[in-house]
Amino acid sequence: MLDDIIGERKADHIDVCLKENVQSQKVTTGFEDVHLVHNALPEIERDKIDTSLTVFGYKFSAPFFVGAMTGGTEQATKINAAIAEAVESLHLGMGVGSQRIAIDNPKVERSFSIVREKAPTAFVLANIGGPQLVNKYGVKEAKKVVDMVKADALAVHLNALQEAVQPEGDTNYSNLLQKICKLAQELDVPVVVKETGAGICAEDVVMLDAAGVAAIDVAGVGGTSWAAVEYYRAKARKDEASQRLGETFWDWGIPTAVSLVETVKSSRLPVIASGGIRTGVDVTKALALGASLASATYPFLGPATKSSEDVKKALGYLVAEVRNAMFLVGANSIEKLHQVPVVLTGKTSEWLTVRGFQPEVYARRKL
Ligand SMILES: Cc1cc2nc3c(=O)[nH]c(=O)nc-3n(C[C@H](O)[C@H](O)[C@H](O)COP(=O)(O)O)c2cc1C
């Protein structure tokens, strides 16, 4: 019964994301305030740029993976398979959506395990929800979801905003940090904590670092808004109160560029930049700000409903843009990209200054 409800909700999410505008409206990622300094004299050859890097022992051909999206339904099986085939062929990675639905229902496991069938060597992140760890699940279930996709890492997602704006939401987040700490101690794979579009602040990063997590995926504001998704779901069932909540909180959270800098400056953990990453220039800016990897989800939903070739094409465009941007800042490796100067302006610079981070340190970096 619960599985049916979750399955329906998953199908709704895909449907709403495909048909409605669920992107943030009044708040942006902040990447428009992040300026890479153009090199008129890059002194490198574009086609010899090495975009590869190794994170968690996996060699990514470019610093990018497709974010957690789905599982649990027939359509989700096709979407996961399409993404898996594409990332396998390009030596990239992907996350699967929340595996909660498959923990107690082996019938839907294949919608997730198909990822390993289609992507035997790609980097794969399993996925479990923070609120479910508070209320129900622990190390045993976390190991189960990791095994289900033979994952290289486990993502624990934080989605307080989404839970808060849906009437059936799990709004108990008490003692979650302790649960995350236990997973970090007892699992054989790295535990990555990820937001889902509202960002992570410096104070939370310090606590997560102390809890032993292996990486943080900031997933800030500027891309997909879960309040927006819930707004449309509420509208369809004529639930005025939830519709209003979704509208009010549509743009809630920390812009991705801000969250990224706060995170990079508050720990030595690898940081994943996500939330509204839409082009290879965004990826390049994120890496220049100190991210180890970037990720996007929404841009791959449409292509994944068509074919793995469509996903591959979308990924190919993005990687080509990363290569071009690296050329234009004179960085022939990711290591060099981490050292290029970046100028932060506008609201992003203002926010970081108010919060005690010095935006100008980026501008002083030397090649
Ligand atoms: C259709 C859809 C389903 C998603 N489902 C999950 C999920 O099950 N678990 C999770 O951690 N994140 C999930 N996300 C959130 C994304 O992983 C990501 O954090 C968020 O969409 C922001 O990135 P974007 O702006 O590139 O879409 C989902 C996103 C979309 C678009």
Ligand as a Chemical Component Dictionary entry (heavy atoms), coordinates in Angstrom:
data_LIG
# 
_chem_comp.id                   LIG 
_chem_comp.type                 NON-POLYMER 
_chem_comp.pdbx_formal_charge   0 
_chem_comp.three_letter_code    LIG 
# 
loop_
_chem_comp_atom.comp_id 
_chem_comp_atom.atom_id 
_chem_comp_atom.alt_atom_id 
_chem_comp_atom.type_symbol 
_chem_comp_atom.charge 
_chem_comp_atom.model_Cartn_x 
_chem_comp_atom.model_Cartn_y 
_chem_comp_atom.model_Cartn_z 
_chem_comp_atom.pdbx_ordinal 
LIG C1  C1  C 0 12.396 14.285 -11.294 1  
LIG C2  C2  C 0 13.373 14.452 -10.181 2  
LIG C3  C3  C 0 13.416 13.508 -9.159  3  
LIG C4  C4  C 0 14.342 13.618 -8.112  4  
LIG N1  N1  N 0 14.400 12.643 -7.149  5  
LIG C5  C5  C 0 15.403 12.676 -6.213  6  
LIG C6  C6  C 0 15.588 11.612 -5.303  7  
LIG O1  O1  O 0 14.849 10.626 -5.297  8  
LIG N2  N2  N 0 16.629 11.690 -4.421  9  
LIG C7  C7  C 0 17.476 12.776 -4.395  10 
LIG O2  O2  O 0 18.436 12.788 -3.626  11 
LIG N3  N3  N 0 17.277 13.818 -5.233  12 
LIG C8  C8  C 0 16.289 13.791 -6.132  13 
LIG N4  N4  N 0 16.116 14.842 -7.005  14 
LIG C9  C9  C 0 16.896 16.076 -6.775  15 
LIG C10 C10 C 0 18.110 16.183 -7.657  16 
LIG O3  O3  O 0 19.025 15.147 -7.420  17 
LIG C11 C11 C 0 18.816 17.558 -7.498  18 
LIG O4  O4  O 0 19.354 17.670 -6.208  19 
LIG C12 C12 C 0 17.883 18.737 -7.748  20 
LIG O5  O5  O 0 16.965 18.441 -8.784  21 
LIG C13 C13 C 0 18.646 20.011 -8.128  22 
LIG O6  O6  O 0 19.390 19.834 -9.321  23 
LIG P1  P1  P 0 18.876 20.381 -10.765 24 
LIG O7  O7  O 0 18.572 21.839 -10.584 25 
LIG O8  O8  O 0 20.013 20.108 -11.678 26 
LIG O9  O9  O 0 17.657 19.581 -11.122 27 
LIG C14 C14 C 0 15.210 14.737 -8.066  28 
LIG C15 C15 C 0 15.168 15.692 -9.109  29 
LIG C16 C16 C 0 14.262 15.563 -10.150 30 
LIG C17 C17 C 0 14.248 16.604 -11.233 31 
# 
loop_
_chem_comp_bond.comp_id 
_chem_comp_bond.atom_id_1 
_chem_comp_bond.atom_id_2 
_chem_comp_bond.value_order 
_chem_comp_bond.pdbx_ordinal 
LIG C1  C2  SING 1  
LIG C2  C3  SING 2  
LIG C2  C16 DOUB 3  
LIG C3  C4  DOUB 4  
LIG C4  N1  SING 5  
LIG C4  C14 SING 6  
LIG N1  C5  DOUB 7  
LIG C5  C6  SING 8  
LIG C5  C8  SING 9  
LIG C6  O1  DOUB 10 
LIG C6  N2  SING 11 
LIG N2  C7  SING 12 
LIG C7  O2  DOUB 13 
LIG C7  N3  SING 14 
LIG N3  C8  DOUB 15 
LIG C8  N4  SING 16 
LIG N4  C9  SING 17 
LIG N4  C14 SING 18 
LIG C9  C10 SING 19 
LIG C10 O3  SING 20 
LIG C10 C11 SING 21 
LIG C11 O4  SING 22 
LIG C11 C12 SING 23 
LIG C12 O5  SING 24 
LIG C12 C13 SING 25 
LIG C13 O6  SING 26 
LIG O6  P1  SING 27 
LIG P1  O7  DOUB 28 
LIG P1  O8  SING 29 
LIG P1  O9  SING 30 
LIG C14 C15 DOUB 31 
LIG C15 C16 SING 32 
LIG C16 C17 SING 33 
# 
